[in-house]
């Protein structure tokens, strides 16, 4: 059984499920729980075969990524929307479809090789919260698929497109006309 380190968002219900799922496929060496406002890892990562970043916000420097054979991030948006604010931007752009992305991690946010994308239709009645909730559920489904593929040594890459551009930063998003402060 491969060893893994898991980074999760402490505030998301899906994160608790991700810990249980990952423990079915990997020997978990470490689980780090972060808040959305955490900018750095709480502690160094233990060395393991795989790093899985499920909805966790902190920056992971290259020296940490170098500890792993494979580091995968689960981005709750399609490749057209790297970075923050993706659900709001997609609604602003009146997209008909949305999705979630699994990609190799690099020392830049949402810039690594895309491994898989799951797409779904956007219902015309959805607002930001409905779209975001669906993206979180699809992220968990993608997480299950990727954990199984990694554990069983299946081919990981099934998507051969790239990102639309550099990841949008929080400051850029807050200046965009689609930005609305969402109550916590």
Buried (B, 14 or more C-beta within 10 A) or exposed (E): EBBBBBBBBBEBEBBEBBBEBBBEBBEBBBBBBBEBEBEEBEEEBBEBBBBBBBBBBBEBEEEBBEBBEBBBBBBBBBBBBBBBBBBBBBBBEEBEEBBBBBBBBBBEBBBBBBBBBBEBEBEEEBEBEBBBEBBBBBBBEBBBBBBEBBBEEEEBEEBEEEBEEEBBEEEBBEEEEBBEEEEE
